[in-house]
């Protein structure tokens, strides 16, 4: 802790200093500081590895270590994935790690080698590490080593004289196929191929559901596609719709803008054009044609209730969670089993992971309600740890 605090203080002071006027001095300092940063990355990788192995972040309400890296440490998705891969596989490449911690190998080389051995067996991993380290010693750039790393299976097969056509080539490309491998912790790795006919069905079904939910949607295409596939498998795509919220005055000629569930404004004239070609149904916060207050006799929310909730929650009710509300589950704020009624003001939208987390850790969730009736869940720090945890300076300022 003393070393980390000292490194933090030195880095803060260094960041405030202006660079020297001499370009020669700046070049020398940049090279030294870059090597120092690589050593800092080595220490950070070891820390992340311990956090991931112990699943510590789940005690803090994060569904995964990668989510913690993105949300708490402010990393972009690609960097969070790279650092997590390195943290998980650094022990499988002992020569690389030893040279890294000794300051003899840069972070980029180490990250490249770790990524290349991710799905290799222990024997293949050792051969791959030696081959890639040899390329680095010969002066190949990290980018060139990465290119060799992507073909590492073919390199190993050729070296051992066991080169065979890869599984994809043996299977052929006329018929569609999907491989699915389940990990020990319940995750699943999926790989496959779709022929032209099945690909058209894929694009037609998942394409519309995989579009960004707005300009602030942080997910990349791969994450949105996975969410769309899950929605289809769960049957949620059958209720896919666009909800336009507007006043009665807007429909009858007023100029007050309407809005979508994510807050995007819609001109009044456009809202009236949509109403001419779409069904119009009132959302009543009470009894009526579509009962929204069901009491405790019914556990599951109705379609009209969910429609109302999607107007209130653009994302999961947990503060900081970015899962779109349209892909969330309906949650009883105070727990249906504990007597919470299935009434609209006692419901919220919560992603599947946080819904289960809230059920198993009720004392760790603090719930507040604003004047619009929207509930916000905040995950509390584990008992006895709040005083020892310091968020990054940029997060403290926020």
N, C-alpha and C positions, 0 to 999 in steps of 0.2 A: 504493500500500500504506500509506503514511504517513497519507493522508487517511482511508482505511477504518479503520485502527487508531485514529485520533483520534476518528472518529465513533462507533466501538464503545465507546471509553472514556467518552465524554461520555454516550452512551445508557445505559451501565451505571450511571453515577453519578446520572443523572437518574431512573432507575427506582427507585433506593434512597431518593430524597428524598420527603418527604411533600408533598402539595399544600398551597398556601397556604390560609389560612382565608377569605380574601376571595373571594367568588363572582365578582366583577367581574374580579379579577386572573386567576382560573382560566379564565374565558371567553376572555380575551385570550391567555393562554398556550396554551390548547387550540387556538385558531385558528392561532397561529403554528406550534405543533408539528405540526399537521395538514398545513400547507403544507410544512413541512420533511420530513415523512414522504413526501409526494408526490415531492419531489426525490430522496429516498433510493430510492424505487421506480424513478425514471427511471434512476438509476445501476445499480440491481440488474437492471433489464430489459436494459440494454446488456451487462452481464456474462453474463447467462443466454443472450443471443443468440449471443455468441461461443462459449460452451460447447456450445450446440446445433449450431451450424454446423460445428464441428470434430469433433463426436462424441467429445469428450473423456471423457464419462462412461462410454463403453463400455470404455475402458482400465481403468476402476476396477471393472468387473464389473456395471454397471447396464445393463439392456436398452434404456432410453430416458431422455431428459432428464426426462420427467415422473416416471418411477420414481425418479430421483435427487432431484428436488424433494420427493417424498413421503417417501422413506426417509432421506435425508441431512439435508435442511433442515426436515423435519417438517411440511410443508404438507399440508393436506387436499386431497382430489382436485380439488374445484372451483377452489380457489385455484391449485393447480399448473397446471391446464389454462388458466386465465385468464392467468397470468403467462407461460406458454410461448407462447400465442397472441399476446400483446402483444409479446414479444421477437422473434417471427418476422415480424411485420407492421409493426413501428414504422417501418421504412424506407419502407414503401409509403404512409405518411401523414406526409409531411415537415412540413407546416404544424402538424399536431397535435403531433408530437414536439418541434418547435422551441418551441412555446408551453408545452409540458409542462416541458422542461428550463429554461425561463426563469421557471418558477413562475407562469405565467399560466393554467394549466389543471390541474385535479385528476386524480388517478390514475383515478378512476371514469369520468370522461368519456373519457379516453384509452383505457381498456380497452374501453369500450362501442363506440367508433368502430373500434378495431382488430378487434373481433369481428365487426362489421357488414360489413367489407370482405374477410373471409377468402377467400371464393370468388368475388370479383369480378375482372374483368380490369383491366388498368392504367388504361384510359380510364374505365371505370365507377368504379373506385376513387377517382380524382381528383374526379369529380362527387359521389360519395357523401360523401367527406371534407368538401367545401365545404358540402354541404347540412347535414350533422350539426353542423359547427362553427357554422354560422349559427343552428341551433336552440339550441346551447349559449350563444351570444352573446345570444340573445333571452331568456335566463333560464329556459329549460326545465330541469327537473331531469335528473340522469343517468338516472333510471328512465324518464322520458318519452323521452329521446333513445334509450334502448335499445329502446323500443317502436317508434319510427320506424326504428331500425336493422334490426329484424326484418322490416320491410316495404320495405327499401331497394331491392330489385329493382323493385317496383311503382312506387316513387317515381321512379326513374331512367327507367323506360319511359314513364311519364306525362309527365315533363319533356321527353323527347326525341320524344314523339309516336309511339313504337313499341310502345305497350302492346298486349300479346297475352295470350291465356289462358296460364297457366303450363303446363308440360309435363305435370303430373299431371292437370289438367283435360282437356287434349287427349287424353290416353291413356284416360281413363275409369276407372271403378272396378268394372267387372263382372268383369274378368279380372285375375288376379294378375300382377305384374311386379316385376322386380328390376333395378336399374342397378348396375353394378360398375365402378369406375374405379381403375386401378392407378397409383400414384405412381412417381416416378423411383427412390425408394429401396426399392421393393418392397412398400410398404404398400398397402392397398386400402380405398377408401371405398365403402360400400354403402348404397343407398337403395332402398326398395321399398314395395309395397302388396300385401296378401293379402286375397282375398275371404273371405267368412264360412266357406266350407268349408275352404279352405286354412289359415285362421287357427285353426280348431279342431284341425287336425293339428299346427300349430305349437305351440299351447298344450299339447296332450296329450303331445307328444314332448319339448319343451324345458322346459316348466314344472317338472317334477320335478327336472331336472338344473340348473335355474337357481336353486334355493333356496339360501339361505346355508348354508355348511358348518358354522357354529357361531356363537356369540355374538361371537367375535373375528374373524369374516370381514370384512375391510375393504372388500371390493368392493361397488360399488353394483349395482343390477339390470341396468344396461346391460352392465357388465363380466361379470357372471355369465352373462347371456344369450349373449354372444359366446363365452365359454368353453364353454357348453353346446353351441352350434352347432358349434364346432370339434371337440368330442368326438364328436358325431353324425357329422360328415363323415369323421372318421378311423376310425369304427367302434368307438370306445371305449364308446359307450352300450350296446352289446350285452352287455357284461360288467358293467353297472351292478348293484350289489348292496349289501346292508347286511351288514357283518361284525360279529358279536358275539363278543367274546373272554371266555372264562370257564374256570374250572378244572373238572376232572371232578367234583370234590366238589360244585360248585354245581349241576351237572346232576342229581346224585343226591340232592339234598335239603339241601345246605349253604347257608349264609347269606352267603357271600363274594360281594359284588357283581360283576357282569360289567361290561364297558365296551365302548363303540364305538371305532372306530379313531381318533376325534378326542379320546378320553379321557373322553367323557361317561359317567358311571356308570349302570348299569342294575341295578335290584334283582334279586336272585337269582330271586325268584318270576316276574318278568317274563321273565327269560332262559329259564326252563324253559317258559313258555307259548310263547315264540317257537320253541323247539326242537321243540315238539310239531307245529308246522305248517310247519316249514322243514327243509331238509336240514342234517344235521350232519356235518361232515367234520373230521378232525384236521389240524392244521398241524404237520407233522413237520420238525424241523430236522436232517434226515438222510435216508438212503435209506429207502424204504418204499413204500407204495401210491402216493404222490405224490412222486417223487424231487425233492429240492430242491438236491442237489449234482450238477451236471451236468459239472463239469470244463471243459476247454477244447474239448471236441468239439462242444459246442452253444453258439451265440452268443446266442440269444434266450431270455429267461426264460420259464418256464412260468406258466400261470394260477395254480397253487398258490403259486409263488414270489412272484408279484405280490401275492397275497392276504396273504402274510406281511409283505411290505414295506409294505403299506398299514396294517398294525397298528403298524409302527415309525415311519412318517413321515406325520404329519398335513399337512406342507407340504414344499416342495422342500428338499433337503438343504443348500442354500446358506444360510448364516446371514443372516437378515433377509429372505429371499425369501418372499413370502406366497402363492405359487401352491399350491392344495390338492394334497396327494399323490395324490388320485384322478385328477387331470388331468395328472400328471407322467409322464415316461418312465423306464423302468428303465435305470440307468446302471451300467456296470462301473467300480467305484471306481478301479482302477488301469489301466483301458483294456484291452479285450478284445484289441486288436491287439498290445498289449505283453505278452500272456501271462496276463492276469487271467482266472481261470476263471469260469464262470457258476454260481457257488455262492452260496448265500443270504447268507453272511457277507462276500461280495465284491461285493454289489450295493447300490444305493441308489436312491431316487426323486429325479429331478432334472427341473426344468421344461425345456422344449425349448430356450429361449434359453440358459440356463446350461449345459445339456448340450453345446451347440455351443461355447460360450465355454470350457468346461473342456477340450474336445478341442483347440482352437486355441491355448489359453494355459495349458498344463499347469504351467508354472513359477510361475504366478500364483495357484495354488490350494493352500491348506494344508489337509490332511485330518487330522481327529482322530476317534477312536472311543471311545465311552463303554462302561461296563460292560454295557450292554444290547445291545451290538453295533451301535448306531446311529452312522452316519458323519455328520460335520458338515464341510461345505466352507466355508472362509473365503477371500474374495478378497483377495489382498495388494495393497498399493499399488504403482503402477508404479515401476520402478527410478529412483532419484534424486529422487523426489517426496515420500517419506514425511516428510522433515524439514521441508518447506515447507508442509505442509498442517495446518491447525489445525481440528478439529471445533468446532461451536458449543459454548458453555459448558454448555448443558443436556445435550448428548451426551457431553461429557467427564465430567460428574457421573454419568451413567448408566453 
